[in-house]
Amino acid sequence: MDLIREKLQILIDWLTNKGIPLPLFRDLLTQKPSFSMTLATLSFVMWCLGITELIKDMDIDKCENMVLITVGLYLGRKLTNNNKDKTKLEIDTQQQGEKTSEQ
């Protein structure tokens, strides 16, 4: 049992450090790979191919919903996943708390 646990731990460590390389689109502002941007772009391309009827028998309504969901995911991550602004907000609220305690 310990041998299995050790081999599993080695596999988990390898996956954590090396990972599985995936071709991802890069965010234009941060230049980091973005999984949510990749999903949004691919679903948009599939939607465009469905509208132009290059892919026959595609349900456009479901594809359009997928585009909206993935773009919402991307925008949600971009609007809420900024640690610099979070730190600034914490500093601002601390400074406001100090100003009110001084008065």
N, C-alpha and C positions, 0 to 999 in steps of 0.2 A: 504494500500500500504506500509506503514511503517513497519507493522508486517511482511509482506513478505520479505521486504528488510532486516530486522533484522535477520529473520530465515535463509535467504540466506547468510548473513554475518557470522552467527554462523557456518553454514555448511562449508563455504570457510575457515574460521579460523581453524576448526577441520581438514579439509583435508590438510591444509598447515602445521599444527603442527604434526599431527599424520600420515597423509598419508594413502595410501592403501598399505599394506605390499605385496610385490611381491618377490618371490624367485629369486634372481639374483646371477649370478656368481661373485666372487670377483676377482679383479685385483691382479695378483701375486705380483706386486711391491708395490702398495699402500695399499693393503688389504681393499679397499673400494668396495662396490657393483658397478658393471658397467653394465648399460643397453646395451651399444653398444657391450660389450664383450659377453653378454648373447645372443643377436641376432646373432652375428657371430658364436658362438658355436652351437646354435640350427640349424642354416641354414647349417652349415658344416655337422652336424650329419644327417640331412635330405638328404643332397646330397650324403653322404656315403651310406645311406639306399637305395637311388634310384639307385646308381651305382651297388650295390650288388643285386639289384632286390628283396629286401625284401619287398619293397612297389611297387606294380605293377602299371603300367600306369602312372608313374611320368615323366613329361617332364624334362629331365636332363639338357637341355640347359637353361631353365628358372631357375631351381634350382641352376645351376652354376653361373648364373648372380646374383642371390640373395646372394650367398656366396661372390662373388667379391664386391658387393655393401656394404654388412655389414662389411666385413673385411676392406674395404676402409673407412667406417665410423669409425670403431674402431681405425684404425691407424691415421686417420685424427684428431680424438679427442686426442689421445695420443701424437701426434707430435705438436699440437698447443695449448693444454689446460694445460700449465704449468706456473702458476703464478710466481714461483720463478725465472725462466729464464727471464720472461718479466720484472720483477723488476730489475734484474741484467742488462738487456739490457738498460733499462731507465737510470740506474746509470752510465753505461759505456758511453752512449751518452752524458750525462750531464758532465762527467769528460772530455771527448774529447772536448766539447764545451768550458769548462773552460780553457783547455790547449791552444786552438787556440786563445782565447781572451787575454790570458796572453802574447802571443808572439806578 
